[in-house]
């Protein structure tokens, strides 16, 4: 099926200190309720992505969408964020041989989340991820 495309990916990441001597007292104090032997609490253990698109023959239209999901994270200061998922989509129309017009939507489910950041605290370094966004794009190839 030449008009149909899909892509998917999964990441499993579990990084740990090899022995207790590598874990200093300061880290243990900051992460008292988290797993202190986890080398990177701010990196999700599970990340999943899937995207697909379909070109509708003889119309110049292509439609597509995708989902991404990740497991929860924690900062160096034990500020936790639960897992979340995002939905994206697009519609593209070929205006001619050289031009394409696209309508693109990201975070269509409107999920509020924080960017992964090891130094997130209760009062600083909390950066929201991209909100629901819809944009239009014109591509021109010479």
N, CA, C and O atoms as CSV, one atom per row, in Angstrom:
chain,resi,resn,atom,element,x,y,z
A,1,UNK,N,N,0.851,-1.180,0.000
A,1,UNK,CA,C,0.000,0.000,0.000
A,1,UNK,C,C,0.893,1.238,0.000
A,1,UNK,O,O,1.293,1.697,1.070
A,2,UNK,N,N,1.214,1.788,-1.163
A,2,UNK,CA,C,2.148,2.891,-1.299
A,2,UNK,C,C,1.674,4.220,-0.749
A,2,UNK,O,O,2.492,5.115,-0.537
A,3,UNK,N,N,0.389,4.379,-0.511
A,3,UNK,CA,C,-0.145,5.652,-0.020
A,3,UNK,C,C,-0.191,5.726,1.502
A,3,UNK,O,O,-0.553,6.759,2.065
A,4,UNK,N,N,0.171,4.645,2.159
A,4,UNK,CA,C,0.067,4.551,3.608
A,4,UNK,C,C,1.468,4.443,4.208
A,4,UNK,O,O,2.279,3.632,3.759
A,5,UNK,N,N,1.747,5.257,5.218
A,5,UNK,CA,C,3.054,5.201,5.887
A,5,UNK,C,C,2.831,5.156,7.395
A,5,UNK,O,O,1.869,5.724,7.912
A,6,UNK,N,N,3.727,4.481,8.080
A,6,UNK,CA,C,3.635,4.442,9.545
A,6,UNK,C,C,5.034,4.323,10.125
A,6,UNK,O,O,5.955,3.812,9.488
A,7,UNK,N,N,5.165,4.806,11.338
A,7,UNK,CA,C,6.433,4.717,12.056
A,7,UNK,C,C,6.104,4.532,13.539
A,7,UNK,O,O,5.145,5.111,14.050
A,8,UNK,N,N,6.902,3.730,14.210
A,8,UNK,CA,C,6.685,3.549,15.642
A,8,UNK,C,C,8.029,3.340,16.327
A,8,UNK,O,O,9.016,2.954,15.701
A,9,UNK,N,N,8.037,3.601,17.607
A,9,UNK,CA,C,9.261,3.421,18.366
A,9,UNK,C,C,8.969,3.242,19.842
A,9,UNK,O,O,7.980,3.755,20.366
A,10,UNK,N,N,9.841,2.511,20.496
A,10,UNK,CA,C,9.730,2.294,21.929
A,10,UNK,C,C,11.131,2.388,22.530
A,10,UNK,O,O,12.091,1.853,21.976
A,11,UNK,N,N,11.235,3.065,23.654
A,11,UNK,CA,C,12.503,3.182,24.364
A,11,UNK,C,C,12.324,2.676,25.789
A,11,UNK,O,O,11.378,3.051,26.482
A,12,UNK,N,N,13.238,1.826,26.209
A,12,UNK,CA,C,13.288,1.385,27.597
A,12,UNK,C,C,14.621,1.862,28.157
A,12,UNK,O,O,15.679,1.525,27.624
A,13,UNK,N,N,14.571,2.647,29.233
A,13,UNK,CA,C,15.789,3.225,29.795
A,13,UNK,C,C,15.788,3.017,31.305
A,13,UNK,O,O,14.967,3.592,32.020
A,14,UNK,N,N,16.694,2.209,31.771
A,14,UNK,CA,C,16.830,2.017,33.217
A,14,UNK,C,C,18.311,2.117,33.554
A,14,UNK,O,O,19.051,1.140,33.432
A,15,UNK,N,N,18.735,3.291,33.974
A,15,UNK,CA,C,20.142,3.519,34.320
A,15,UNK,C,C,20.276,3.532,35.842
A,15,UNK,O,O,19.497,4.178,36.543
A,16,UNK,N,N,21.277,2.807,36.337
A,16,UNK,CA,C,21.444,2.690,37.781
A,16,UNK,C,C,22.913,2.840,38.149
A,16,UNK,O,O,23.805,2.517,37.365
A,17,UNK,N,N,23.144,3.339,39.363
A,17,UNK,CA,C,24.500,3.320,39.911
A,17,UNK,C,C,24.891,1.862,40.139
A,17,UNK,O,O,24.051,1.045,40.516
A,18,UNK,N,N,26.152,1.538,39.915
A,18,UNK,CA,C,26.603,0.152,40.059
A,18,UNK,C,C,26.721,-0.288,41.512
A,18,UNK,O,O,26.507,-1.457,41.831
A,19,UNK,N,N,27.058,0.644,42.384
A,19,UNK,CA,C,27.181,0.258,43.792
A,19,UNK,C,C,26.838,1.441,44.683
A,19,UNK,O,O,26.793,2.586,44.231
A,20,UNK,N,N,26.598,1.150,45.945
A,20,UNK,CA,C,26.153,2.171,46.895
A,20,UNK,C,C,27.194,3.254,47.121
A,20,UNK,O,O,26.828,4.373,47.480
A,21,UNK,N,N,28.466,2.971,46.928
A,21,UNK,CA,C,29.520,3.965,47.150
A,21,UNK,C,C,29.401,5.142,46.184
A,21,UNK,O,O,29.880,6.234,46.489
A,22,UNK,N,N,28.770,4.941,45.026
A,22,UNK,CA,C,28.617,6.018,44.050
A,22,UNK,C,C,27.491,6.981,44.416
A,22,UNK,O,O,27.409,8.076,43.861
A,23,UNK,N,N,26.633,6.587,45.335
A,23,UNK,CA,C,25.488,7.409,45.721
A,23,UNK,C,C,25.885,8.224,46.944
A,23,UNK,O,O,26.086,7.667,48.023
A,24,UNK,N,N,25.999,9.549,46.782
A,24,UNK,CA,C,26.455,10.366,47.909
A,24,UNK,C,C,25.313,10.711,48.865
A,24,UNK,O,O,24.142,10.559,48.518
A,25,UNK,N,N,25.652,11.169,50.051
A,25,UNK,CA,C,24.663,11.459,51.094
A,25,UNK,C,C,23.700,12.560,50.672
A,25,UNK,O,O,22.515,12.509,51.004
A,26,UNK,N,N,24.203,13.562,49.939
A,26,UNK,CA,C,23.329,14.652,49.492
A,26,UNK,C,C,22.234,14.118,48.570
A,26,UNK,O,O,21.068,14.487,48.711
A,27,UNK,N,N,22.603,13.262,47.639
A,27,UNK,CA,C,21.618,12.688,46.721
A,27,UNK,C,C,20.597,11.850,47.488
A,27,UNK,O,O,19.402,11.913,47.201
A,28,UNK,N,N,21.060,11.069,48.455
A,28,UNK,CA,C,20.139,10.264,49.255
A,28,UNK,C,C,19.159,11.149,50.024
A,28,UNK,O,O,17.978,10.816,50.126
A,29,UNK,N,N,19.638,12.276,50.568
A,29,UNK,CA,C,18.768,13.182,51.320
A,29,UNK,C,C,17.723,13.826,50.414
A,29,UNK,O,O,16.561,13.942,50.802
A,30,UNK,N,N,18.117,14.243,49.220
A,30,UNK,CA,C,17.187,14.895,48.297
A,30,UNK,C,C,16.160,13.919,47.746
A,30,UNK,O,O,15.030,14.309,47.451
A,31,UNK,N,N,16.535,12.675,47.606
A,31,UNK,CA,C,15.669,11.675,46.994
A,31,UNK,C,C,15.187,10.651,48.006
A,31,UNK,O,O,15.159,9.457,47.711
A,32,UNK,N,N,14.814,11.093,49.175
A,32,UNK,CA,C,14.494,10.163,50.249
A,32,UNK,C,C,13.362,9.201,49.893
A,32,UNK,O,O,13.392,8.050,50.328
A,33,UNK,N,N,12.373,9.628,49.122
A,33,UNK,CA,C,11.272,8.723,48.797
A,33,UNK,C,C,11.381,8.144,47.391
A,33,UNK,O,O,10.616,7.248,47.034
A,34,UNK,N,N,12.317,8.640,46.590
A,34,UNK,CA,C,12.532,8.074,45.256
A,34,UNK,C,C,13.590,6.981,45.346
A,34,UNK,O,O,14.165,6.752,46.410
A,35,UNK,N,N,13.838,6.319,44.248
A,35,UNK,CA,C,14.877,5.292,44.204
A,35,UNK,C,C,16.230,5.989,44.104
A,35,UNK,O,O,16.562,6.488,43.029
A,36,UNK,N,N,17.022,6.049,45.165
A,36,UNK,CA,C,18.275,6.808,45.138
A,36,UNK,C,C,19.334,6.180,44.238
A,36,UNK,O,O,20.313,6.844,43.897
A,37,UNK,N,N,19.171,4.945,43.854
A,37,UNK,CA,C,20.155,4.283,43.007
A,37,UNK,C,C,19.859,4.466,41.520
A,37,UNK,O,O,20.639,4.033,40.672
A,38,UNK,N,N,18.735,5.104,41.205
A,38,UNK,CA,C,18.413,5.413,39.811
A,38,UNK,C,C,19.307,6.573,39.385
A,38,UNK,O,O,19.252,7.649,39.980
A,39,UNK,N,N,20.114,6.366,38.380
A,39,UNK,CA,C,21.070,7.377,37.924
A,39,UNK,C,C,20.376,8.596,37.325
A,39,UNK,O,O,20.901,9.706,37.414
A,40,UNK,N,N,19.207,8.409,36.718
A,40,UNK,CA,C,18.540,9.499,36.003
A,40,UNK,C,C,17.034,9.450,36.223
A,40,UNK,O,O,16.294,8.981,35.359
A,41,UNK,N,N,16.574,9.935,37.382
A,41,UNK,CA,C,15.140,9.950,37.686
A,41,UNK,C,C,14.335,10.816,36.728
A,41,UNK,O,O,13.141,10.583,36.540
A,42,UNK,N,N,14.976,11.815,36.117
A,42,UNK,CA,C,14.249,12.734,35.244
A,42,UNK,C,C,14.083,12.177,33.830
A,42,UNK,O,O,13.433,12.805,32.995
A,43,UNK,N,N,14.653,11.024,33.556
A,43,UNK,CA,C,14.485,10.376,32.258
A,43,UNK,C,C,13.399,9.320,32.384
A,43,UNK,O,O,13.491,8.456,33.256
A,44,UNK,N,N,12.371,9.363,31.538
A,44,UNK,CA,C,11.325,8.342,31.627
A,44,UNK,C,C,11.887,6.945,31.348
A,44,UNK,O,O,12.765,6.780,30.502
A,45,UNK,N,N,11.383,5.962,32.053
A,45,UNK,CA,C,11.803,4.580,31.812
A,45,UNK,C,C,11.200,4.079,30.497
A,45,UNK,O,O,11.858,3.365,29.741
A,46,UNK,N,N,9.949,4.456,30.228
A,46,UNK,CA,C,9.252,3.999,29.020
A,46,UNK,C,C,8.847,5.198,28.160
A,46,UNK,O,O,8.271,6.164,28.660
A,47,UNK,N,N,9.153,5.125,26.868
A,47,UNK,CA,C,8.688,6.120,25.896
A,47,UNK,C,C,8.158,5.349,24.690
A,47,UNK,O,O,8.826,4.452,24.175
A,48,UNK,N,N,6.955,5.703,24.244
A,48,UNK,CA,C,6.347,5.060,23.081
A,48,UNK,C,C,5.875,6.132,22.108
A,48,UNK,O,O,5.310,7.147,22.516
A,49,UNK,N,N,6.110,5.903,20.821
A,49,UNK,CA,C,5.635,6.823,19.786
A,49,UNK,C,C,5.091,6.020,18.613
A,49,UNK,O,O,5.637,4.981,18.243
A,50,UNK,N,N,4.002,6.524,18.036
A,50,UNK,CA,C,3.438,5.916,16.830
A,50,UNK,C,C,2.877,7.028,15.957
A,50,UNK,O,O,2.185,7.922,16.446
A,51,UNK,N,N,3.173,6.971,14.677
A,51,UNK,CA,C,2.651,7.952,13.733
A,51,UNK,C,C,2.254,7.281,12.435
A,51,UNK,O,O,2.822,6.259,12.049
A,52,UNK,N,N,1.283,7.860,11.770
A,52,UNK,CA,C,0.816,7.302,10.510
A,52,UNK,C,C,0.348,8.424,9.594
A,52,UNK,O,O,-0.041,9.495,10.057
A,53,UNK,N,N,0.389,8.172,8.302
A,53,UNK,CA,C,-0.161,9.123,7.332
A,53,UNK,C,C,-0.736,8.346,6.160
A,53,UNK,O,O,-0.314,7.227,5.869
A,54,UNK,N,N,-1.696,8.954,5.500
A,54,UNK,CA,C,-2.332,8.335,4.341
A,54,UNK,C,C,-2.515,9.392,3.262
A,54,UNK,O,O,-3.128,10.434,3.495
A,55,UNK,N,N,-1.977,9.113,2.081
A,55,UNK,CA,C,-2.149,9.994,0.922
A,55,UNK,C,C,-3.379,9.507,0.161
A,55,UNK,O,O,-3.411,8.372,-0.315
A,56,UNK,N,N,-4.380,10.358,0.050
A,56,UNK,CA,C,-5.616,9.997,-0.645
A,56,UNK,C,C,-5.388,10.169,-2.147
A,56,UNK,O,O,-5.171,11.289,-2.611
A,57,UNK,N,N,-5.434,9.078,-2.909
A,57,UNK,CA,C,-5.107,9.140,-4.337
A,57,UNK,C,C,-5.975,10.138,-5.108
A,57,UNK,O,O,-7.167,10.287,-4.838
A,58,UNK,N,N,-5.353,10.810,-6.063
A,58,UNK,CA,C,-6.021,11.726,-6.996
A,58,UNK,C,C,-6.681,12.927,-6.339
A,58,UNK,O,O,-7.551,13.553,-6.945
A,59,UNK,N,N,-6.291,13.264,-5.113
A,59,UNK,CA,C,-6.889,14.420,-4.437
A,59,UNK,C,C,-5.853,15.452,-4.029
A,59,UNK,O,O,-6.197,16.613,-3.808
A,60,UNK,N,N,-4.593,15.055,-3.925
A,60,UNK,CA,C,-3.556,15.947,-3.418
A,60,UNK,C,C,-3.568,16.069,-1.908
A,60,UNK,O,O,-2.798,16.846,-1.343
A,61,UNK,N,N,-4.436,15.308,-1.242
A,61,UNK,CA,C,-4.557,15.377,0.220
A,61,UNK,C,C,-3.786,14.249,0.906
A,61,UNK,O,O,-3.789,13.104,0.456
A,62,UNK,N,N,-3.133,14.605,1.997
A,62,UNK,CA,C,-2.510,13.631,2.890
A,62,UNK,C,C,-2.959,13.973,4.304
A,62,UNK,O,O,-2.904,15.133,4.712
A,63,UNK,N,N,-3.400,12.972,5.047
A,63,UNK,CA,C,-3.803,13.173,6.442
A,63,UNK,C,C,-2.951,12.256,7.314
A,63,UNK,O,O,-2.555,11.171,6.888
A,64,UNK,N,N,-2.678,12.697,8.517
A,64,UNK,CA,C,-1.863,11.870,9.396
A,64,UNK,C,C,-1.999,12.277,10.841
A,64,UNK,O,O,-2.586,13.309,11.168
A,65,UNK,N,N,-1.454,11.457,11.684
A,65,UNK,CA,C,-1.499,11.746,13.105
A,65,UNK,C,C,-0.549,10.853,13.860
A,65,UNK,O,O,0.051,9.931,13.307
A,66,UNK,N,N,-0.429,11.146,15.124
A,66,UNK,CA,C,0.466,10.349,15.940
A,66,UNK,C,C,0.159,10.489,17.411
A,66,UNK,O,O,-0.528,11.415,17.841
A,67,UNK,N,N,0.680,9.552,18.168
A,67,UNK,CA,C,0.572,9.586,19.622
A,67,UNK,C,C,1.961,9.355,20.206
A,67,UNK,O,O,2.783,8.643,19.629
A,68,UNK,N,N,2.203,9.959,21.339
A,68,UNK,CA,C,3.430,9.693,22.086
A,68,UNK,C,C,3.052,9.605,23.560
A,68,UNK,O,O,2.176,10.326,24.035
A,69,UNK,N,N,3.717,8.723,24.261
A,69,UNK,CA,C,3.434,8.535,25.682
A,69,UNK,C,C,4.742,8.240,26.404
A,69,UNK,O,O,5.657,7.631,25.849
A,70,UNK,N,N,4.805,8.684,27.647
A,70,UNK,CA,C,5.986,8.391,28.455
A,70,UNK,C,C,5.575,8.137,29.891
A,70,UNK,O,O,4.542,8.622,30.354
A,71,UNK,N,N,6.398,7.369,30.588
A,71,UNK,CA,C,6.150,7.085,31.996
A,71,UNK,C,C,6.552,8.284,32.852
A,71,UNK,O,O,7.155,9.236,32.356
A,72,UNK,N,N,6.218,8.231,34.123
A,72,UNK,CA,C,6.487,9.333,35.038
A,72,UNK,C,C,7.970,9.571,35.279
A,72,UNK,O,O,8.809,8.703,35.039
A,73,UNK,N,N,8.267,10.779,35.764
A,73,UNK,CA,C,9.641,11.172,36.054
A,73,UNK,C,C,9.697,11.864,37.412
A,73,UNK,O,O,8.669,12.179,38.012
A,74,UNK,N,N,10.912,12.091,37.877
A,74,UNK,CA,C,11.139,12.790,39.136
A,74,UNK,C,C,12.396,13.631,38.975
A,74,UNK,O,O,13.306,13.252,38.237
A,75,UNK,N,N,12.455,14.766,39.655
A,75,UNK,CA,C,13.645,15.612,39.561
A,75,UNK,C,C,14.655,15.223,40.639
A,75,UNK,O,O,14.393,14.354,41.470
A,76,UNK,N,N,15.803,15.877,40.611
A,76,UNK,CA,C,16.829,15.676,41.631
A,76,UNK,C,C,16.267,15.973,43.022
A,76,UNK,O,O,16.717,15.396,44.012
A,77,UNK,N,N,15.278,16.878,43.096
A,77,UNK,CA,C,14.671,17.286,44.364
A,77,UNK,C,C,13.349,16.572,44.617
A,77,UNK,O,O,12.534,17.035,45.415
A,78,UNK,N,N,13.136,15.451,43.944
A,78,UNK,CA,C,11.971,14.597,44.144
A,78,UNK,C,C,10.645,15.268,43.783
A,78,UNK,O,O,9.618,14.971,44.394
A,79,UNK,N,N,10.655,16.158,42.810
A,79,UNK,CA,C,9.421,16.730,42.279
A,79,UNK,C,C,8.943,15.765,41.201
A,79,UNK,O,O,9.620,15.572,40.191
A,80,UNK,N,N,7.791,15.169,41.412
A,80,UNK,CA,C,7.320,14.102,40.530
A,80,UNK,C,C,6.320,14.598,39.492
A,80,UNK,O,O,5.560,15.540,39.716
A,81,UNK,N,N,6.357,13.927,38.358
A,81,UNK,CA,C,5.351,14.128,37.316
A,81,UNK,C,C,4.913,12.749,36.841
A,81,UNK,O,O,5.744,11.897,36.528
A,82,UNK,N,N,3.621,12.542,36.791
A,82,UNK,CA,C,3.112,11.261,36.313
A,82,UNK,C,C,3.303,11.115,34.812
A,82,UNK,O,O,3.634,12.078,34.121
A,83,UNK,N,N,3.094,9.921,34.325
A,83,UNK,CA,C,3.180,9.680,32.889
A,83,UNK,C,C,2.096,10.450,32.148
A,83,UNK,O,O,1.083,10.836,32.731
A,84,UNK,N,N,2.319,10.668,30.858
A,84,UNK,CA,C,1.328,11.389,30.059
A,84,UNK,C,C,1.444,10.986,28.596
A,84,UNK,O,O,2.438,10.399,28.166
A,85,UNK,N,N,0.402,11.316,27.847
A,85,UNK,CA,C,0.377,11.049,26.415
A,85,UNK,C,C,-0.041,12.284,25.645
A,85,UNK,O,O,-0.798,13.112,26.151
A,86,UNK,N,N,0.449,12.409,24.427
A,86,UNK,CA,C,0.127,13.543,23.553
A,86,UNK,C,C,-0.385,13.024,22.215
A,86,UNK,O,O,0.024,11.960,21.751
A,87,UNK,N,N,-1.281,13.784,21.604
A,87,UNK,CA,C,-1.841,13.441,20.297
A,87,UNK,C,C,-1.547,14.580,19.335
A,87,UNK,O,O,-1.799,15.742,19.652
A,88,UNK,N,N,-1.015,14.254,18.159
A,88,UNK,CA,C,-0.713,15.232,17.113
A,88,UNK,C,C,-1.417,14.816,15.823
A,88,UNK,O,O,-1.781,13.652,15.655
A,89,UNK,N,N,-1.605,15.771,14.916
A,89,UNK,CA,C,-2.221,15.448,13.630
A,89,UNK,C,C,-1.905,16.499,12.583
A,89,UNK,O,O,-1.457,17.599,12.906
A,90,UNK,N,N,-2.143,16.150,11.322
A,90,UNK,CA,C,-1.925,17.111,10.241
A,90,UNK,C,C,-2.779,16.767,9.029
A,90,UNK,O,O,-3.202,15.626,8.839
A,91,UNK,N,N,-3.017,17.791,8.218
A,91,UNK,CA,C,-3.634,17.653,6.898
A,91,UNK,C,C,-2.762,18.453,5.951
A,91,UNK,O,O,-2.437,19.607,6.228
A,92,UNK,N,N,-2.377,17.842,4.821
A,92,UNK,CA,C,-1.531,18.531,3.840
A,92,UNK,C,C,-2.202,18.456,2.475
A,92,UNK,O,O,-2.729,17.414,2.083
A,93,UNK,N,N,-2.174,19.588,1.750
A,93,UNK,CA,C,-2.749,19.644,0.405
A,93,UNK,C,C,-1.674,20.110,-0.567
A,93,UNK,O,O,-1.020,21.129,-0.345
A,94,UNK,N,N,-1.498,19.357,-1.644
A,94,UNK,CA,C,-0.536,19.721,-2.681
A,94,UNK,C,C,-1.193,20.734,-3.613
A,94,UNK,O,O,-2.124,20.412,-4.351
A,95,UNK,N,N,-0.686,21.972,-3.561
A,95,UNK,CA,C,-1.258,23.052,-4.367
A,95,UNK,C,C,-0.830,22.962,-5.827
A,95,UNK,O,O,-1.499,23.505,-6.707
A,96,UNK,N,N,0.242,22.304,-6.075
A,96,UNK,CA,C,0.790,22.171,-7.423
A,96,UNK,C,C,2.087,21.399,-7.350
A,96,UNK,O,O,2.388,20.745,-6.352
A,97,UNK,N,N,2.851,21.486,-8.429
A,97,UNK,CA,C,4.102,20.727,-8.505
A,97,UNK,C,C,5.113,21.155,-7.441
A,97,UNK,O,O,5.899,20.331,-6.973
A,98,UNK,N,N,5.103,22.424,-7.055
A,98,UNK,CA,C,6.132,22.949,-6.149
A,98,UNK,C,C,5.625,23.350,-4.767
A,98,UNK,O,O,6.439,23.629,-3.887
A,99,UNK,N,N,4.328,23.391,-4.546
A,99,UNK,CA,C,3.807,23.960,-3.298
A,99,UNK,C,C,2.899,22.987,-2.548
A,99,UNK,O,O,2.127,22.235,-3.143
A,100,UNK,N,N,3.020,23.031,-1.216
A,100,UNK,CA,C,2.166,22.238,-0.333
A,100,UNK,C,C,1.725,23.124,0.822
A,100,UNK,O,O,2.520,23.900,1.353
A,101,UNK,N,N,0.475,23.011,1.208
A,101,UNK,CA,C,-0.082,23.758,2.327
A,101,UNK,C,C,-0.481,22.757,3.405
A,101,UNK,O,O,-1.198,21.795,3.129
A,102,UNK,N,N,-0.014,22.984,4.640
A,102,UNK,CA,C,-0.278,22.038,5.733
A,102,UNK,C,C,-0.936,22.737,6.914
A,102,UNK,O,O,-0.607,23.877,7.242
A,103,UNK,N,N,-1.859,22.043,7.540
A,103,UNK,CA,C,-2.446,22.442,8.817
A,103,UNK,C,C,-1.959,21.404,9.827
A,103,UNK,O,O,-2.204,20.208,9.665
A,104,UNK,N,N,-1.267,21.870,10.872
A,104,UNK,CA,C,-0.587,20.977,11.809
A,104,UNK,C,C,-1.086,21.255,13.224
A,104,UNK,O,O,-1.132,22.407,13.657
A,105,UNK,N,N,-1.453,20.216,13.930
A,105,UNK,CA,C,-1.876,20.347,15.322
A,105,UNK,C,C,-1.005,19.503,16.232
A,105,UNK,O,O,-0.784,18.322,15.964
A,106,UNK,N,N,-0.509,20.099,17.305
A,106,UNK,CA,C,0.285,19.361,18.289
A,106,UNK,C,C,-0.388,19.446,19.655
A,106,UNK,O,O,-1.047,20.437,19.971
A,107,UNK,N,N,-0.220,18.424,20.442
A,107,UNK,CA,C,-0.843,18.322,21.764
A,107,UNK,C,C,-2.342,18.609,21.658
A,107,UNK,O,O,-2.890,19.403,22.422
A,108,UNK,N,N,-2.987,17.957,20.707
A,108,UNK,CA,C,-4.406,18.203,20.456
A,108,UNK,C,C,-5.289,17.826,21.638
A,108,UNK,O,O,-6.407,18.328,21.756
A,109,UNK,N,N,-4.812,16.962,22.503
A,109,UNK,CA,C,-5.578,16.617,23.699
A,109,UNK,C,C,-5.397,17.638,24.822
A,109,UNK,O,O,-6.001,17.493,25.884
A,110,UNK,N,N,-4.575,18.667,24.604
A,110,UNK,CA,C,-4.437,19.761,25.564
A,110,UNK,C,C,-3.816,19.368,26.891
A,110,UNK,O,O,-4.159,19.945,27.923
A,111,UNK,N,N,-2.926,18.418,26.890
A,111,UNK,CA,C,-2.302,17.937,28.126
A,111,UNK,C,C,-1.320,18.970,28.670
A,111,UNK,O,O,-0.466,19.464,27.933
A,112,UNK,N,N,-1.435,19.295,29.944
A,112,UNK,CA,C,-0.472,20.164,30.615
A,112,UNK,C,C,0.590,19.272,31.251
A,112,UNK,O,O,0.274,18.357,32.012
A,113,UNK,N,N,1.843,19.548,30.934
A,113,UNK,CA,C,2.938,18.731,31.442
A,113,UNK,C,C,4.187,19.591,31.542
A,113,UNK,O,O,4.247,20.684,30.977
A,114,UNK,N,N,5.179,19.096,32.259
A,114,UNK,CA,C,6.452,19.793,32.395
A,114,UNK,C,C,7.510,19.115,31.540
A,114,UNK,O,O,7.505,17.896,31.369
A,115,UNK,N,N,8.422,19.928,31.003
A,115,UNK,CA,C,9.578,19.382,30.294
A,115,UNK,C,C,10.411,18.580,31.290
A,115,UNK,O,O,10.473,18.921,32.472
A,116,UNK,N,N,11.047,17.520,30.812
A,116,UNK,CA,C,11.928,16.736,31.686
A,116,UNK,C,C,13.143,17.582,32.052
A,116,UNK,O,O,13.826,18.113,31.176
A,117,UNK,N,N,13.408,17.702,33.356
A,117,UNK,CA,C,14.485,18.557,33.834
A,117,UNK,C,C,14.962,18.013,35.176
A,117,UNK,O,O,14.175,17.919,36.118
A,118,UNK,N,N,16.222,17.660,35.273
A,118,UNK,CA,C,16.734,17.061,36.515
A,118,UNK,C,C,16.718,18.032,37.684
A,118,UNK,O,O,16.677,17.595,38.834
A,119,UNK,N,N,16.751,19.344,37.426
A,119,UNK,CA,C,16.893,20.339,38.484
A,119,UNK,C,C,15.571,21.020,38.826
A,119,UNK,O,O,15.576,22.128,39.363
A,120,UNK,N,N,14.441,20.384,38.527
A,120,UNK,CA,C,13.129,20.958,38.818
A,120,UNK,C,C,12.913,20.993,40.329
A,120,UNK,O,O,13.094,19.983,41.010
A,121,UNK,N,N,12.524,22.165,40.852
A,121,UNK,CA,C,12.238,22.311,42.280
A,121,UNK,C,C,10.824,22.844,42.434
A,121,UNK,O,O,10.149,23.115,41.440
A,122,UNK,N,N,10.374,22.996,43.662
A,122,UNK,CA,C,9.017,23.516,43.881
A,122,UNK,C,C,8.893,24.979,43.481
A,122,UNK,O,O,7.790,25.452,43.205
A,123,UNK,N,N,10.013,25.705,43.445
A,123,UNK,CA,C,9.938,27.129,43.137
A,123,UNK,C,C,10.667,27.566,41.885
A,123,UNK,O,O,10.626,28.748,41.542
A,124,UNK,N,N,11.333,26.656,41.189
A,124,UNK,CA,C,12.128,27.083,40.029
A,124,UNK,C,C,12.301,25.937,39.035
A,124,UNK,O,O,12.088,24.766,39.349
A,125,UNK,N,N,12.695,26.323,37.834
A,125,UNK,CA,C,13.042,25.376,36.768
A,125,UNK,C,C,11.895,24.464,36.357
A,125,UNK,O,O,12.130,23.336,35.923
A,126,UNK,N,N,10.665,24.934,36.485
A,126,UNK,CA,C,9.505,24.188,36.014
A,126,UNK,C,C,9.065,24.800,34.693
A,126,UNK,O,O,8.477,25.881,34.673
A,127,UNK,N,N,9.342,24.124,33.605
A,127,UNK,CA,C,9.022,24.649,32.280
A,127,UNK,C,C,7.914,23.803,31.668
A,127,UNK,O,O,8.061,22.596,31.480
A,128,UNK,N,N,6.796,24.467,31.361
A,128,UNK,CA,C,5.696,23.747,30.738
A,128,UNK,C,C,6.105,23.243,29.365
A,128,UNK,O,O,6.863,23.896,28.648
A,129,UNK,N,N,5.592,22.068,29.010
A,129,UNK,CA,C,5.770,21.555,27.658
A,129,UNK,C,C,4.879,22.334,26.702
A,129,UNK,O,O,4.081,23.172,27.122
A,130,UNK,N,N,5.020,22.050,25.427
A,130,UNK,CA,C,4.274,22.776,24.401
A,130,UNK,C,C,2.766,22.603,24.606
A,130,UNK,O,O,2.294,21.474,24.738
A,131,UNK,N,N,2.002,23.703,24.635
A,131,UNK,CA,C,0.553,23.599,24.791
A,131,UNK,C,C,-0.093,23.157,23.477
A,131,UNK,O,O,0.594,22.940,22.478
A,132,UNK,N,N,-1.414,23.027,23.491
A,132,UNK,CA,C,-2.128,22.728,22.247
A,132,UNK,C,C,-1.800,23.841,21.249
A,132,UNK,O,O,-1.970,25.024,21.543
A,133,UNK,N,N,-1.335,23.447,20.084
A,133,UNK,CA,C,-0.914,24.408,19.069
A,133,UNK,C,C,-1.431,23.967,17.711
A,133,UNK,O,O,-1.334,22.795,17.349
A,134,UNK,N,N,-1.981,24.914,16.966
A,134,UNK,CA,C,-2.392,24.660,15.584
A,134,UNK,C,C,-1.690,25.694,14.724
A,134,UNK,O,O,-1.745,26.890,15.007
A,135,UNK,N,N,-1.029,25.229,13.673
A,135,UNK,CA,C,-0.297,26.144,12.800
A,135,UNK,C,C,-0.518,25.759,11.341
A,135,UNK,O,O,-0.910,24.638,11.018
A,136,UNK,N,N,-0.253,26.723,10.483
A,136,UNK,CA,C,-0.348,26.495,9.046
A,136,UNK,C,C,1.034,26.713,8.455
A,136,UNK,O,O,1.763,27.613,8.873
A,137,UNK,N,N,1.389,25.882,7.477
A,137,UNK,CA,C,2.718,25.955,6.884
A,137,UNK,C,C,2.593,25.856,5.369
A,137,UNK,O,O,1.835,25.039,4.847
A,138,UNK,N,N,3.346,26.697,4.676
A,138,UNK,CA,C,3.410,26.647,3.217
A,138,UNK,C,C,4.818,26.226,2.832
A,138,UNK,O,O,5.789,26.904,3.169
A,139,UNK,N,N,4.930,25.105,2.125
A,139,UNK,CA,C,6.220,24.619,1.620
A,139,UNK,C,C,6.309,24.938,0.135
A,139,UNK,O,O,5.362,24.716,-0.620
A,140,UNK,N,N,7.450,25.458,-0.268
A,140,UNK,CA,C,7.700,25.753,-1.677
A,140,UNK,C,C,9.049,25.169,-2.049
A,140,UNK,O,O,10.058,25.500,-1.426
A,141,UNK,N,N,9.083,24.314,-3.045
A,141,UNK,CA,C,10.332,23.714,-3.508
A,141,UNK,C,C,10.701,24.304,-4.854
A,141,UNK,O,O,9.870,24.385,-5.759
A,142,UNK,N,N,11.956,24.716,-4.981
A,142,UNK,CA,C,12.435,25.302,-6.233
A,142,UNK,C,C,12.934,24.226,-7.153
A,142,UNK,O,O,13.381,24.519,-8.262
